[in-house]
Every structure is written in C-alpha cells, then in structure tokens.
Amino acid sequence: MKKLVIAIGTLFVVSAWSCTDNVQTDNQEDTTDSVEVVTETADSLTEVTGVAIDGAMNSVYLKVGEDTIEFSYPDLDADRRATWEINDTLTVRYYATESGDSVTQVINHADA
C-alpha cells in the first residue's frame, strides 16, 4: 500500500510540474506601429511598453518591436489593471519567475 501511495504521489507531482511549462505562439500579425521601452530595476521589476493587438478579460498581447508578447494576469487586483482597447499603448510591469511572468500592474497611456 505504501508503494502505491508513493507511486501516485510521484505521478501527481510530475503531472503538475509538466503543466507549468508555458508555450508561447506567435500567430498574430499587425501592421500597427509599436513602442518598445524595457527597463529593469535593481529589484528585477521589468516594464514593457507596446501596442495592444489582442487579448481577453485577464490577458493581453502586446506588439513590441517585431515581437508579440502575451501577458496573463488572472489574479491581479482590479485597481492594478487598466481597461484597454485594441491599438492602445500599454505598459506592463512584471517580475520574471521560474514558473512564468508575474504581472504587478497594467497601465493604459490613454488614461494618463
């Protein structure tokens, strides 16, 4: 019985670990001009500014230079995430972690 519990526990841990891999695809095309400002501070907070080209309620695709970057922020408080529309210029502040980016704030420059 003990071996069965260990085997199931190991299977669960391996399954959970494999689900944390983030796969980013870049099938978005847009001819919109974009803005790129990337800064890194001493405490590793990073900012990226670009043009919103797609997204949903708790995520956004930014056109940054020639790249498209996706940010997801399902747990971000409402007062830390700006509303936005396609072609708005946004700044996303985040920490890079081993399990993916942790967004701390979404700023819409149209609101400034």
C-alpha positions as CSV (number, residue, x, y, z in Angstrom):
1,M,0.0,0.0,0.0
2,K,2.8,2.4,0.9
3,K,4.4,1.8,-2.6
4,L,1.1,2.6,-4.3
5,V,0.8,5.9,-2.4
6,I,4.3,6.9,-3.3
7,A,3.8,6.0,-6.9
8,I,0.6,8.0,-7.1
9,G,2.2,11.0,-5.3
10,T,5.1,10.9,-7.7
11,L,2.8,10.8,-10.7
12,F,0.8,13.8,-9.4
13,V,4.0,15.8,-8.8
14,V,5.4,15.0,-12.3
15,S,2.0,15.8,-13.9
16,A,1.7,19.1,-12.1
17,W,5.2,20.1,-13.0
18,S,4.8,19.3,-16.7
19,C,1.6,21.5,-16.8
20,T,3.6,24.6,-15.7
21,D,5.5,24.8,-19.0
22,N,4.4,27.9,-20.9
23,V,4.2,27.6,-24.6
24,Q,4.1,30.9,-26.5
25,T,2.9,31.0,-30.1
26,D,3.2,34.0,-32.3
27,N,0.4,33.8,-34.9
28,Q,-0.6,37.4,-34.6
29,E,0.1,39.8,-37.4
30,D,-0.5,43.5,-37.3
31,T,0.9,46.4,-39.2
32,T,0.4,48.9,-36.3
33,D,3.5,50.8,-35.2
34,S,4.7,49.8,-31.8
35,V,6.6,51.3,-29.0
36,E,9.3,49.5,-27.0
37,V,10.5,50.5,-23.6
38,V,12.1,47.8,-21.5
39,T,13.7,48.8,-18.2
40,E,14.9,46.6,-15.4
41,T,15.3,47.9,-11.9
42,A,17.5,46.6,-9.1
43,D,14.7,44.5,-7.6
44,S,14.1,42.9,-11.0
45,L,10.8,44.6,-11.8
46,T,10.6,44.8,-15.5
47,E,8.4,47.2,-17.6
48,V,7.4,46.6,-21.2
49,T,5.5,49.1,-23.3
50,G,3.8,48.2,-26.5
51,V,0.6,48.4,-28.5
52,A,-2.3,46.1,-27.6
53,I,-3.2,43.9,-30.5
54,D,-5.4,41.3,-28.9
55,G,-6.4,39.8,-25.6
56,A,-9.2,38.9,-23.3
57,M,-10.5,39.9,-19.8
58,N,-7.3,39.0,-18.0
59,S,-4.7,38.9,-20.7
60,V,-3.2,41.0,-23.4
61,Y,-1.0,40.5,-26.5
62,L,1.4,43.5,-26.9
63,K,3.2,44.3,-30.2
64,V,6.7,45.2,-29.0
65,G,9.1,46.0,-31.9
66,E,8.8,43.0,-34.2
67,D,7.7,40.7,-31.3
68,T,4.3,39.8,-29.9
69,I,4.3,39.2,-26.2
70,E,1.4,37.7,-24.2
71,F,0.8,38.6,-20.6
72,S,-1.8,36.9,-18.4
73,Y,-2.9,38.4,-15.1
74,P,-5.9,36.5,-13.7
75,D,-5.1,37.3,-10.0
76,L,-4.3,41.0,-10.5
77,D,-6.4,43.3,-8.4
78,A,-8.8,45.5,-10.4
79,D,-7.2,48.7,-9.2
80,R,-3.8,47.5,-10.7
81,R,-5.1,46.7,-14.2
82,A,-6.2,49.3,-16.6
83,T,-9.0,48.8,-19.1
84,W,-7.8,48.9,-22.7
85,E,-8.9,48.6,-26.3
86,I,-7.1,47.3,-29.4
87,N,-4.3,49.8,-30.5
88,D,-4.0,51.4,-27.0
89,T,-0.4,51.8,-25.8
90,L,0.1,49.9,-22.6
91,T,2.9,49.4,-20.1
92,V,3.0,46.0,-18.3
93,R,5.1,45.8,-15.1
94,Y,6.1,42.3,-14.1
95,Y,8.6,40.1,-12.3
96,A,10.1,37.2,-14.3
97,T,9.9,34.0,-12.3
98,E,10.7,30.3,-13.0
99,S,7.1,29.5,-13.5
100,G,6.4,32.5,-15.8
101,D,5.9,36.2,-15.6
102,S,4.1,37.6,-12.5
103,V,2.3,40.8,-13.6
104,T,2.0,43.5,-11.0
105,Q,0.4,46.3,-13.0
106,V,-1.1,47.1,-16.4
107,I,-1.1,50.9,-17.3
108,N,-3.0,52.4,-20.2
109,H,-1.3,55.5,-21.5
110,A,-4.5,56.8,-22.9
111,D,-5.7,57.2,-19.3
112,A,-2.7,59.3,-18.3
